[in-house]
Amino acid sequence: MSKNLVIVESPAKAKTIEKFLGKDYTVKSSFGHIRDLPKKGLNIDIKHNFAPTYQVSADKKKVVSELKKAATSADIIWLASDEDREGEAIAWHLTEALKLNPKKTKRIVFHEITKTAIEHAVENPRTLDVNLVDAQQARRILDRLVGYELSPVLWKKVRPGLSAGRVQSVAVRLIVEREREIKSFEASSTYKVTATFYTKDGDLPTELNAKIPNAKDAHSFLEAVKDAAYTVHGIDKKPGTRNPGAPFTTSSLQQEAARRLGFSVKQTMTLAQRLYESGHITYMRTDSTTLSGFAIKAAEEHIVKNYGKDYHAVRQFQTKSRGAQEAHEAIRPTHFDKLSAGSDTQQKKLYELIWQRAIASQMAAATVDKTEVNITISTRKERFIAKGEVLKFDGFLKVYGGGKTDTILPPLTEGETLKLKEMLATETFAKPPARYSEASLVKQLEELGIGRPSTYAPTISTIQTRGYVEKGDLEGAQRNSVQIKLIGDTITEETTQETHGADRNKLLPTPMADVTTDFLVKHFPSIVDYDFTAKAEEEFDDIAEGKLKWTQALDAFYKHFHPMVEKSEDVSREDSMQARHLGKDPKSGKPIVARYGRFGPMIQRGETESEDKPDFAPLPEGTTLETVTLEQALEMLQLPRTVGTTEQGEEIKANIGRFGPYIQVGKLYVSIKSLDPRTITEKEARKLYAEKLKKEAEKYIATFDSGVQIINGPYGPYITDGKKNAKIPKGVEPKSLTEAEAKKILAEAPEKKRFPRRKASRKA
């Protein structure tokens, strides 16, 4: 064994570091955390300063054993996990689990995996930063307390299997409240007036400097300007600049990768992790927008060499976020002269984006000439405005273009009279707030001070996998839009249709998110309060800076949180399930309630506590718990409905299940697709049933007395005896096979390889 043992958390990182260290160094990976709170139980001693009980994960016992053995024979152990709180905690857990001797253990950190950075780290080791460890412990324990005590409340009061998390619950609340804003939004309309004028050098497009409130006033305006004179009143020319943005932080990288490359937040972080571990970029979890002096100098050399001195401008962006001192730099390439890096196309695209943004941050501003022309109307006080912009020097846009094109206005002179070509008054509608995408949710969480770079991707992933949020598309709806046109002295009006409300790849709350959010807001208001959650992040920063003891922060939180848990025991299930009484069934007199059930929103007839079992039905399509009416509910409760009988006299029932509407004949279920189970006719049902029977009959090509069957499967015909399957050779007609031939093909077919079932590995 080498004299020096270097322990990192990632095998890929270990492989890269090994290239820079000599033969006296052995680099091994811990494969992430080796210890954590056990999955079952609280494992936190609340009465004794929230002392945690950690254990080595089952899947890490072999790793720990190998690391212990390697550490015993090494002269020096170098703990080289990442330089943030999580990395510091990994190093601390390694020290504890491996029982490392402090005298021969050194902590090293680096912001990039390059030879220079690694050598510098080895020359400048430090001890473990206990404050960073405590900050990570505080977050971990606080999240465990919330999850362990709050999740069971949701199981009892809302739905079994639900989970609650400090940051995830706030993220879900943001999405739920935004969706409610959108649904309650009433789109008002105004009229935008545009005009196109003739000039000797081409058309001049303009826009009126005021909106017109309604169609009547729009007609009046166009009538008033029929015979008007249009005069160029003022031409305002002034220079302008466009400055580059700061190099990427974690959140800005996630947002820009979504906008430009279409990557999800999780995808971006996975790709960035691989680029970092391969030594191509600096550490990818950072709030910092600063660049090191070395990076600024390297960027200057590349810019001057490849673009010229005029394209260079030194910039140092100020970091706004607290806690960013843990990661000293923004995300940047480790070598600016490397224009492409990564082992696959997606890595290369992300690397190029990071390279462009970092280089652009050290480039000169782009300069533009801006022109604004005012055109007066002889019969009205309003004015038409024409705006133009011409790029004079591209500067940073040479590598990080903004997508804008020049808008060049034709030559005009002060006092010039213009002739109108066409004028349009178009009805435009106010837009509701935009739904959250993954990237815009990250931006909102960051602006509110909730979470940190390392939490965004797992939070967004968690709320989707646990069924609170779905990422999907909305088709939108059609609405009328009026356009009033003036050409010459003729005014015409036309009504067109436009699509509104369409969305792609947006985060949509499920009914479970609505119910859970309302329950938490009502009974655990501080847990989903934005300011309260942001304050917790500030306290973690205070702990990391040594200004606050982690046990004090947890004690203050728990004294506030636990009484709410105890008080929630008195909440009725009806209250927590958003039960809404719609009225009474006119026939039975039983109450009709819309509420949230085990499988989502539903209608219930009767009392849950009564001796008679209640009747249940799903909500009608297009309704919610808040909008469904008694009449709609009564219609749904008519299901299952007897439609009629088959030609053989068997009863046909229609109903709606978890997977949509269907008809049932005996034990056979047939999907009825777009047909309504409340109105489907006997004739329609018989036709669908006959088609299903035909399909089922065609499935079995032959059945022999021995139990061997020839079946028409989804991937073609095959032979089976119930235990073994065999493909039918090409060129053989399945229907012509005899029982003996089928048995022979089955016997000669290779046995299907059976792989031993692997136990799911648990991540620490």
Backbone hydrogen bonds, N-H to C=O, Kabsch-Sander energy under -0.5 kcal/mol:
donor,donor_aa,acceptor,acceptor_aa,energy
4,N,24,D,-2.1
5,L,76,I,-2.7
6,V,4,N,-0.6
6,V,26,T,-3.3
7,I,5,L,-0.5
7,I,78,W,-2.9
8,V,6,V,-0.5
8,V,28,K,-2.6
14,A,10,S,-2.3
15,K,11,P,-2.2
16,T,12,A,-1.8
17,I,13,K,-2.6
18,E,14,A,-2.2
19,K,15,K,-0.6
19,K,16,T,-0.9
20,F,17,I,-1.8
21,L,17,I,-1.0
25,Y,22,G,-1.7
26,T,4,N,-2.7
28,K,6,V,-3.0
28,K,26,T,-0.5
30,S,8,V,-2.6
32,G,9,E,-1.7
36,D,55,Q,-1.7
45,D,51,A,-3.0
46,I,44,I,-1.4
48,H,45,D,-0.9
50,F,45,D,-1.0
50,F,46,I,-0.5
51,A,45,D,-1.2
51,A,48,H,-1.2
53,T,43,N,-2.3
54,Y,52,P,-0.6
55,Q,36,D,-2.2
57,S,34,I,-1.6
60,K,57,S,-1.8
61,K,57,S,-0.6
61,K,58,A,-0.9
64,V,60,K,-2.9
65,S,61,K,-2.3
66,E,62,K,-2.3
67,L,63,V,-2.5
68,K,64,V,-2.6
69,K,65,S,-2.0
70,A,66,E,-2.2
71,A,67,L,-2.7
72,T,68,K,-2.0
73,S,69,K,-1.1
74,A,71,A,-0.8
75,D,3,K,-2.0
76,I,3,K,-2.0
77,I,104,K,-2.9
78,W,5,L,-3.3
78,W,76,I,-0.5
79,L,77,I,-0.6
79,L,106,K,-3.2
80,A,7,I,-2.8
80,A,78,W,-0.8
88,E,84,D,-2.4
89,A,85,R,-2.3
90,I,86,E,-2.0
91,A,87,G,-2.1
92,W,88,E,-2.2
93,H,89,A,-2.7
94,L,90,I,-2.2
95,T,91,A,-2.0
96,E,92,W,-2.3
97,A,93,H,-3.1
98,L,94,L,-2.4
100,L,95,T,-1.9
104,K,101,N,-1.6
105,T,102,P,-1.0
106,K,77,I,-3.1
107,R,126,R,-2.4
108,I,79,L,-2.3
108,I,106,K,-0.5
114,T,112,E,-1.3
118,I,114,T,-2.7
119,E,115,K,-2.5
120,H,116,T,-2.3
121,A,117,A,-2.2
122,V,118,I,-2.3
123,E,119,E,-1.8
124,N,120,H,-0.9
124,N,121,A,-0.6
126,R,107,R,-3.0
130,V,128,L,-1.0
133,V,129,D,-1.7
134,D,130,V,-2.8
135,A,131,N,-2.1
136,Q,132,L,-2.0
137,Q,133,V,-2.6
138,A,134,D,-2.8
139,R,135,A,-1.9
140,R,136,Q,-2.5
141,I,137,Q,-3.0
142,L,138,A,-2.5
143,D,139,R,-2.5
144,R,140,R,-1.9
145,L,141,I,-2.6
146,V,142,L,-2.3
147,G,143,D,-2.6
148,Y,144,R,-3.1
149,E,145,L,-2.0
150,L,146,V,-2.5
151,S,146,V,-0.5
151,S,147,G,-1.5
153,V,149,E,-0.5
154,L,150,L,-1.8
155,W,151,S,-2.1
156,K,152,P,-2.0
157,K,153,V,-2.7
158,V,154,L,-2.4
159,R,154,L,-2.2
162,L,159,R,-1.4
169,S,165,G,-2.2
170,V,166,R,-0.7
171,A,167,V,-2.3
172,V,168,Q,-2.4
173,R,169,S,-1.9
174,L,170,V,-2.2
175,I,171,A,-1.7
176,V,172,V,-2.7
177,E,173,R,-2.8
178,R,174,L,-2.0
179,E,175,I,-2.1
180,R,176,V,-2.0
181,E,177,E,-2.0
182,I,178,R,-2.1
183,K,179,E,-2.3
184,S,180,R,-2.0
185,F,181,E,-0.6
185,F,182,I,-0.7
187,A,185,F,-0.6
188,S,186,E,-0.7
190,T,428,T,-2.4
191,Y,212,I,-3.2
192,K,190,T,-0.5
192,K,426,T,-2.7
194,T,192,K,-0.5
194,T,424,L,-2.6
195,A,206,T,-1.5
196,T,422,E,-2.8
197,F,204,L,-2.2
198,Y,419,K,-2.8
202,G,199,T,-1.5
204,L,197,F,-2.4
206,T,195,A,-2.2
207,E,385,I,-2.0
208,L,193,V,-2.8
209,N,383,R,-2.4
212,I,191,Y,-2.4
218,A,214,N,-1.8
219,H,215,A,-2.6
220,S,216,K,-2.2
221,F,217,D,-2.4
222,L,218,A,-2.3
223,E,219,H,-2.4
224,A,220,S,-2.1
225,V,221,F,-1.3
226,K,223,E,-1.0
228,A,225,V,-1.2
230,Y,418,L,-0.7
231,T,229,A,-0.5
231,T,376,T,-1.5
232,V,416,E,-3.1
233,H,231,T,-0.8
233,H,374,N,-2.6
234,G,374,N,-1.2
236,D,234,G,-0.5
236,D,372,E,-3.0
237,K,235,I,-0.7
238,K,370,K,-2.4
240,G,368,V,-3.0
242,R,366,A,-2.5
248,F,331,I,-0.6
250,T,286,T,-2.6
253,L,249,T,-2.2
254,Q,250,T,-2.1
255,Q,251,S,-2.3
256,E,252,S,-2.4
257,A,253,L,-2.6
258,A,254,Q,-1.4
259,R,255,Q,-2.1
260,R,256,E,-3.0
261,L,257,A,-1.4
262,G,257,A,-0.6
262,G,258,A,-0.7
263,F,257,A,-1.8
268,T,264,S,-2.5
269,M,265,V,-2.1
270,T,266,K,-2.2
271,L,267,Q,-2.4
272,A,268,T,-2.6
273,Q,269,M,-2.2
274,R,270,T,-1.7
275,L,271,L,-2.2
276,Y,272,A,-2.5
277,E,273,Q,-2.7
278,S,274,R,-1.4
279,G,276,Y,-1.9
280,H,275,L,-2.7
281,I,275,L,-0.8
282,T,332,R,-2.4
283,Y,111,H,-2.6
286,T,284,M,-0.7
296,I,292,S,-2.4
297,K,293,G,-2.1
298,A,294,F,-2.4
299,A,295,A,-2.6
300,E,296,I,-2.0
301,E,297,K,-2.3
302,H,298,A,-1.9
303,I,299,A,-2.6
304,V,300,E,-2.8
305,K,301,E,-1.9
306,N,302,H,-2.2
307,Y,303,I,-3.0
308,G,303,I,-1.3
311,Y,308,G,-1.4
312,H,309,K,-1.9
313,A,362,Q,-2.2
317,F,289,T,-0.5
324,A,321,S,-1.0
326,E,323,G,-1.4
327,A,324,A,-1.0
328,H,326,E,-0.6
330,A,290,T,-2.8
331,I,248,F,-3.2
334,T,280,H,-2.5
335,H,280,H,-0.5
338,K,335,H,-1.6
339,L,337,D,-0.9
348,K,344,D,-2.3
349,K,345,T,-2.2
350,L,346,Q,-2.2
351,Y,347,Q,-2.7
352,E,348,K,-2.4
353,L,349,K,-1.9
354,I,350,L,-2.4
355,W,351,Y,-3.0
356,Q,352,E,-2.7
357,R,353,L,-2.3
358,A,354,I,-2.3
359,I,355,W,-2.6
360,A,356,Q,-2.7
361,S,357,R,-1.6
362,Q,359,I,-1.6
363,M,360,A,-1.9
364,A,311,Y,-2.0
366,A,242,R,-2.5
367,T,393,F,-1.9
368,V,240,G,-2.9
369,D,390,V,-2.7
370,K,238,K,-2.9
370,K,368,V,-0.6
371,T,388,G,-2.7
372,E,236,D,-2.3
373,V,386,A,-3.0
374,N,234,G,-2.5
375,I,384,F,-2.6
376,T,231,T,-2.5
376,T,374,N,-0.5
377,I,380,R,-0.5
377,I,382,E,-0.7
378,S,229,A,-2.1
380,R,377,I,-1.1
384,F,375,I,-2.5
385,I,207,E,-2.6
386,A,373,V,-2.2
388,G,371,T,-2.8
389,E,407,T,-1.6
390,V,369,D,-2.2
392,K,367,T,-2.5
392,K,390,V,-0.5
393,F,367,T,-1.8
396,F,364,A,-2.0
397,L,394,D,-2.4
398,K,395,G,-1.8
399,V,396,F,-1.9
400,Y,396,F,-2.0
407,T,389,E,-2.4
408,I,406,D,-0.6
409,L,407,T,-0.5
415,G,232,V,-3.2
416,E,413,T,-1.9
418,L,230,Y,-3.0
419,K,198,Y,-0.7
421,K,196,T,-2.9
422,E,196,T,-1.6
423,M,486,L,-1.9
424,L,194,T,-2.8
425,A,484,I,-3.0
426,T,192,K,-2.9
426,T,424,L,-0.6
427,E,482,V,-2.9
428,T,190,T,-3.4
430,A,188,S,-2.8
441,L,437,S,-2.0
442,V,438,E,-1.9
443,K,439,A,-2.0
444,Q,440,S,-2.1
445,L,441,L,-2.7
446,E,442,V,-2.4
447,E,443,K,-2.4
448,L,444,Q,-2.0
449,G,445,L,-0.6
449,G,446,E,-1.0
450,I,445,L,-2.8
451,G,449,G,-0.5
455,T,452,R,-2.7
456,Y,452,R,-1.0
457,A,453,P,-0.5
459,T,455,T,-2.2
460,I,456,Y,-2.3
461,S,457,A,-2.2
462,T,458,P,-2.5
463,I,459,T,-2.2
464,Q,460,I,-0.8
465,T,461,S,-2.5
466,R,462,T,-2.1
467,G,464,Q,-1.5
468,Y,463,I,-1.4
469,V,463,I,-1.9
470,E,508,L,-2.9
472,G,470,E,-0.6
472,G,506,K,-2.4
474,L,503,D,-2.7
477,A,500,H,-2.8
479,R,498,E,-2.1
481,S,496,T,-3.0
483,Q,494,E,-2.8
484,I,425,A,-2.8
485,K,492,T,-3.1
486,L,423,M,-2.9
487,I,485,K,-0.5
487,I,490,T,-2.2
490,T,487,I,-2.1
492,T,485,K,-2.4
492,T,490,T,-0.5
494,E,483,Q,-2.5
496,T,481,S,-2.9
496,T,494,E,-0.6
498,E,479,R,-2.6
500,H,477,A,-2.9
503,D,474,L,-2.0
506,K,472,G,-2.3
507,L,436,Y,-3.3
508,L,470,E,-3.4
508,L,506,K,-0.6
510,T,468,Y,-2.4
513,A,510,T,-0.7
514,D,510,T,-1.6
515,V,511,P,-2.3
516,T,512,M,-2.6
517,T,513,A,-2.5
518,D,514,D,-2.3
519,F,515,V,-2.2
520,L,516,T,-2.6
521,V,517,T,-2.9
522,K,518,D,-1.9
523,H,519,F,-2.5
524,F,520,L,-2.7
527,I,524,F,-0.8
528,V,524,F,-1.0
529,D,526,S,-1.0
533,T,529,D,-2.3
534,A,530,Y,-2.2
535,K,531,D,-2.3
536,A,532,F,-1.5
537,E,533,T,-1.3
538,E,534,A,-1.8
539,E,535,K,-2.1
540,F,536,A,-1.9
541,D,537,E,-1.9
542,D,538,E,-2.2
543,I,539,E,-2.4
544,A,540,F,-2.4
545,E,541,D,-1.6
546,G,543,I,-1.5
547,K,542,D,-2.9
548,L,542,D,-0.9
553,A,549,K,-1.8
554,L,550,W,-2.1
555,D,551,T,-2.2
556,A,552,Q,-2.3
557,F,553,A,-1.9
558,Y,554,L,-2.9
559,K,555,D,-2.2
560,H,556,A,-0.8
560,H,557,F,-0.6
561,F,557,F,-2.6
562,H,558,Y,-2.6
564,M,561,F,-1.0
565,V,561,F,-1.3
566,E,562,H,-2.2
567,K,563,P,-2.3
568,S,564,M,-1.6
569,E,566,E,-1.1
570,D,567,K,-1.6
571,V,568,S,-1.6
576,S,572,S,-2.0
577,M,573,R,-1.9
578,Q,575,D,-1.2
579,A,574,E,-2.1
580,R,594,A,-2.8
581,H,579,A,-0.5
582,L,592,I,-2.8
583,G,592,I,-1.1
585,D,590,K,-3.0
589,G,585,D,-2.7
592,I,583,G,-3.1
593,V,591,P,-0.5
593,V,604,Q,-2.9
594,A,580,R,-2.6
595,R,593,V,-0.5
595,R,602,M,-2.3
596,Y,577,M,-1.9
597,G,595,R,-0.5
597,G,600,G,-3.0
600,G,597,G,-1.4
602,M,595,R,-2.8
603,I,617,A,-4.0
604,Q,593,V,-3.0
605,R,615,D,-2.7
606,G,591,P,-2.4
606,G,604,Q,-0.5
610,S,607,E,-0.6
615,D,605,R,-2.2
617,A,603,I,-2.0
619,L,601,P,-0.8
623,T,620,P,-1.8
628,V,624,T,-2.3
633,A,629,T,-2.1
634,L,630,L,-2.5
635,E,631,E,-1.7
636,M,632,Q,-1.8
637,L,633,A,-1.9
638,Q,635,E,-1.1
639,L,636,M,-1.6
641,R,654,A,-2.5
643,V,641,R,-0.7
643,V,652,I,-2.4
644,G,652,I,-1.1
646,T,650,E,-2.5
649,G,646,T,-2.0
652,I,644,G,-2.9
653,K,651,E,-0.5
653,K,664,Q,-2.1
654,A,641,R,-2.9
655,N,662,Y,-2.6
657,G,660,G,-2.4
660,G,657,G,-1.4
662,Y,655,N,-2.8
663,I,670,V,-2.6
664,Q,653,K,-2.7
665,V,668,L,-2.5
668,L,665,V,-2.3
669,Y,667,K,-0.5
670,V,663,I,-2.8
672,I,661,P,-1.7
675,L,672,I,-2.5
679,T,676,D,-1.5
680,I,676,D,-1.9
685,A,681,T,-2.4
686,R,682,E,-2.8
687,K,683,K,-1.9
688,L,684,E,-2.0
689,Y,685,A,-2.4
690,A,686,R,-2.5
691,E,687,K,-2.1
692,K,688,L,-1.9
693,L,689,Y,-2.4
694,K,690,A,-2.4
695,K,691,E,-2.1
696,E,692,K,-2.4
697,A,693,L,-2.5
698,E,694,K,-2.3
699,K,695,K,-0.8
700,Y,696,E,-0.7
700,Y,697,A,-0.7
701,I,699,K,-0.8
701,I,710,I,-2.1
702,A,710,I,-1.6
704,F,708,V,-2.7
707,G,704,F,-1.9
709,Q,720,T,-2.8
710,I,702,A,-2.9
711,I,709,Q,-0.6
711,I,718,Y,-2.8
712,N,699,K,-3.9
713,G,711,I,-1.1
713,G,716,G,-1.3
716,G,713,G,-1.6
718,Y,711,I,-2.3
719,I,726,A,-2.9
720,T,709,Q,-2.3
721,D,724,K,-1.4
726,A,719,I,-2.3
728,I,717,P,-0.9
732,V,729,P,-1.6
733,E,731,G,-0.5
736,S,733,E,-1.3
737,L,733,E,-0.5
737,L,734,P,-1.1
742,A,738,T,-2.4
743,K,739,E,-2.3
744,K,740,A,-2.2
745,I,741,E,-2.3
746,L,742,A,-2.1
747,A,743,K,-2.4
748,E,744,K,-2.1
749,A,745,I,-0.9
755,F,753,K,-0.6
763,K,761,S,-0.5
